[in-house]
Amino acid sequence: VHGDQPLVRYSKQVVKWARPYLSPCFHRPGALKCWIQILNSRLPTPQPNKIRTIAPAEVIRALGDYLNPEHPWQQYRRRLPSTACLFDTEGFDPDRKVSQRAPPFLRLQGYWSNSRGDGNSEDVDLGFSLWKRDHWIPRRVVEAFFKLAYRILEENDTWSAEQKAVIKRDLDAAKAAWLEYAVDRTRRSDRLRAKIVHQVWEWAVSKSPKFAKVDPEVLFEPSMPGYSYEYLTWIPKTMN
């Protein structure tokens, strides 16, 4: 029944762009029911209410080093299925560079590869961007932390001038590393939206014969990270 709608109510900003994808005309039996369950799912807060996050400059830089084999994103992608489940990737070379002028289905295979951290070296960050959407700390939260940290440092009258200088040096380094990371994060997010939402997703719901091989089921292909409608944000409950 194509009239089913998710029970979860998204923000107006999300609904504005996501409306075509809330109830697409899937081809496989049970696909719409599965999709509605996905849209209605909500995850518990991934962190306890009280937690101390230590993020000096070297930790922030390590977070951006997504090509490191020990990075959490790399560990995650190694657990993904080796082939797609809902469309054909048999015989497709994951390291192949796919032209933007290639047929849509071949480009879909290329984006599938990129979303898993493979393929064109210019686009391997797409998968990391997808992973980051599920581990997102809003920029305003980080900026509020630095503002508070500098104020506490300035108002503290128990630390010596030497101690304050060391703390300020570490804060300055962490802030500089964060600002560099935030710029890269925004750039990656914009590219991800352009390629996944404004290309693959639009192909999936298009009725044009040109995109006939791109089924709507690609929206929840389990062998690649999903693109959540909203960032799955973690906002600390305390300022520690």
C-alpha positions in Angstrom: 0.0 0.0 0.0 1.7 3.1 -1.2 -0.4 5.4 1.1 1.5 4.4 4.2 3.4 7.2 5.9 6.0 7.1 8.8 4.7 7.9 12.3 7.8 9.9 13.1 7.4 13.6 12.4 10.5 15.2 10.9 11.3 18.9 11.0 10.0 21.2 8.3 13.5 21.6 6.9 13.8 17.9 6.5 10.4 17.3 5.0 11.0 20.1 2.5 13.7 18.1 0.7 12.8 14.5 1.8 9.1 14.4 0.9 9.7 12.4 -2.4 11.5 9.7 -0.4 9.0 9.2 2.5 6.9 6.8 0.5 8.5 5.9 -2.9 7.0 3.3 -5.2 9.2 0.3 -4.4 9.4 -2.7 -6.7 10.0 -5.6 -4.2 7.2 -7.0 -2.0 7.6 -5.8 1.6 10.1 -3.0 0.7 7.7 -0.2 1.7 6.9 -1.8 5.0 10.7 -2.2 5.7 11.3 1.4 4.7 8.5 2.7 7.0 10.1 0.7 9.9 13.4 2.3 9.1 11.9 5.8 9.1 10.1 5.1 12.4 13.2 3.8 14.2 14.8 5.9 16.8 18.1 5.1 18.5 18.8 5.7 22.2 21.3 8.3 23.2 24.7 6.7 22.5 26.4 8.3 25.5 25.6 8.4 29.2 24.5 11.8 30.6 27.8 12.4 32.3 30.9 11.9 30.3 34.2 13.6 30.0 35.6 13.9 26.5 39.3 14.5 26.2 40.0 16.0 22.8 43.4 17.7 22.5 44.7 18.8 19.1 46.3 15.5 18.3 43.0 13.6 19.0 41.0 16.0 16.7 43.6 15.6 14.0 43.4 11.8 14.4 39.7 12.0 13.9 40.2 13.6 10.5 42.7 11.0 9.5 40.1 8.7 8.1 42.6 6.8 5.9 44.3 5.4 9.0 43.5 1.6 9.1 42.9 2.0 12.9 40.3 4.8 12.4 36.8 3.7 13.6 35.4 4.4 10.1 38.0 2.0 8.6 37.1 -0.7 11.2 33.4 -0.2 10.4 33.8 -0.4 6.6 35.8 -3.7 6.9 32.6 -5.3 8.3 30.4 -4.3 5.4 29.2 -7.1 3.0 31.5 -7.5 0.0 28.7 -7.1 -2.6 25.4 -5.2 -2.8 22.3 -6.9 -1.7 19.6 -5.0 -3.6 21.3 -4.3 -6.9 23.9 -6.0 -9.0 27.6 -5.4 -8.3 28.9 -8.7 -9.5 32.1 -8.3 -11.5 32.3 -4.5 -10.7 35.9 -3.5 -9.7 35.5 -1.4 -6.5 38.8 0.4 -7.4 37.5 1.5 -10.8 37.2 5.2 -11.6 33.7 5.9 -13.1 33.2 8.8 -15.4 30.5 11.3 -14.6 29.3 10.8 -18.2 28.8 7.0 -17.6 25.3 5.5 -17.6 23.4 6.1 -14.3 23.6 2.5 -13.1 27.4 2.4 -13.6 27.7 5.6 -11.7 25.5 4.1 -8.9 28.0 1.2 -8.7 30.7 3.8 -8.5 29.0 5.7 -5.7 28.4 2.4 -3.9 32.1 1.8 -4.0 32.9 5.3 -2.8 30.5 5.1 0.1 32.4 2.1 1.3 35.8 3.9 1.1 36.9 2.5 -2.2 37.1 3.6 -5.8 38.1 7.1 -7.1 40.7 8.6 -4.7 38.9 11.9 -5.0 35.6 10.5 -3.6 36.7 7.9 -1.0 35.8 10.5 1.7 32.1 10.0 0.8 31.9 7.0 3.0 33.6 8.8 5.9 31.0 11.6 5.5 28.2 9.1 5.7 29.7 7.6 8.8 30.1 11.0 10.4 26.4 11.8 10.0 25.8 9.1 12.6 28.5 10.5 15.0 27.8 14.2 14.7 28.7 16.9 17.3 27.1 20.2 16.3 29.5 23.0 15.6 27.7 25.3 18.0 28.4 22.9 20.9 32.1 22.9 20.2 32.2 26.6 19.9 30.3 27.0 23.1 32.8 24.8 24.9 35.8 26.8 23.7 34.1 30.1 24.7 33.4 28.7 28.2 36.9 27.2 28.5 38.6 30.5 27.7 36.3 32.3 30.2 37.1 29.9 33.0 40.8 30.2 32.2 40.6 34.0 32.4 38.6 34.1 35.6 40.6 31.4 37.5 42.8 33.0 40.2 44.3 29.8 41.6 46.6 28.8 38.7 49.9 30.5 38.1 50.7 32.5 35.1 52.9 29.6 33.8 50.0 27.1 34.3 47.6 29.4 32.5 50.0 29.8 29.6 50.3 26.0 29.1 46.5 25.6 29.3 45.9 28.4 26.8 48.5 27.0 24.4 46.7 23.6 24.5 43.3 25.3 24.0 44.6 27.3 21.1 46.0 24.2 19.4 42.8 22.3 20.0 40.7 25.1 18.6 42.9 25.5 15.5 42.7 21.8 14.9 38.9 21.8 15.3 38.4 24.8 13.0 40.5 23.0 10.3 38.5 19.8 10.8 35.1 21.7 10.8 35.9 23.3 7.4 36.8 19.9 5.9 33.7 18.4 7.5 31.4 21.0 5.9 33.0 20.6 2.5 32.6 16.8 2.6 29.0 17.1 3.8 28.1 19.4 0.9 29.7 17.0 -1.6 28.0 14.1 -0.1 24.6 15.8 -0.3 25.2 16.7 -4.0 26.2 13.1 -5.0 23.9 11.0 -2.9 20.7 13.0 -2.4 20.7 15.1 -5.6 21.9 12.3 -7.8 21.4 8.7 -6.6 18.3 9.4 -4.5 16.7 11.4 -7.3 17.5 8.7 -9.8 15.9 6.1 -7.4 12.5 7.8 -7.4 12.6 9.1 -11.0 10.1 7.6 -13.5 12.3 8.4 -16.5 13.4 5.3 -18.5 16.9 6.6 -18.3 17.0 5.6 -14.6 15.0 2.4 -14.9 17.8 0.2 -13.5 18.2 2.3 -10.3 15.5 0.9 -8.1 14.1 2.8 -5.1 15.4 0.0 -2.8 18.8 1.6 -3.1 17.6 3.9 -0.3 18.2 1.2 2.2 21.0 -0.9 0.6 22.6 -2.6 3.7 26.1 -3.0 2.1 26.7 0.8 2.3 26.3 3.3 5.1 22.8 4.8 5.1 22.1 8.5 4.6 20.0 9.6 7.6 17.4 12.3 7.0 18.9 14.2 10.0 22.3 14.2 11.6 22.4 11.8 14.5 23.9 14.3 16.9 25.5 13.8 20.2 25.2 16.9 22.5 27.0 16.5 25.8 24.9 16.9 28.9 27.7 18.5 30.8 30.4 21.0 29.9 33.2 18.6 31.1 
